[in-house]
Amino acid sequence: MRKLVLAISMLAVAGSAAFADPIQDRQALMKERGKLAGQLSKVVKGEDDFDAGAVLTTLKALQANAEKFDAEKLFPAGSDKGDTTAAPKIWQDMAGFNSAEDKLLADLKAAVASPPADVDALKTQLNTIGGDCGNCHQNYRIKKG
């Protein structure tokens, strides 16, 4: 009987992990994305020195972050309520929302495939990537007060 109770308890814990909070999950993913983009921004602004290896590592981390994006899991029906700045347009235009994320991923893959050799090249790439982020935020995010 004790083994049965233990087994049921383990299944309950595993099951609850499978139903994590999508709002918290997407916020964590976006915070990580912002932190990584901020690291590249510091290089472009001259606050940090350009180091090709470090820049490539950060670009790869951004690509990995974008590859984790799964709109069905992160933005399921009903996750538009609560502590979120996700705009209702996400659920009205899921195809467009996914397309915006696909463009970001494609641009990140291109940046990783052709890593910048200097700050000017990084600036060009970061303008493209930042434009993708800005476009998505403009269309699919509610601005905070």
Secondary structure, 3 states (H helix, E strand, C coil): CHHHHHHHHHHHHHHHHHCCCHHHHHHHHHHHHHHHHHHHHHHHCCCCCCCHHHHHHHHHHHHHHHHCCCHHHHCCCCCCCCCCCECCHHHHCHHHHHHHHHHHHHHHHHHHHCCCCCHHHHHHHHHHHHHHHHHHHHHHECCCC
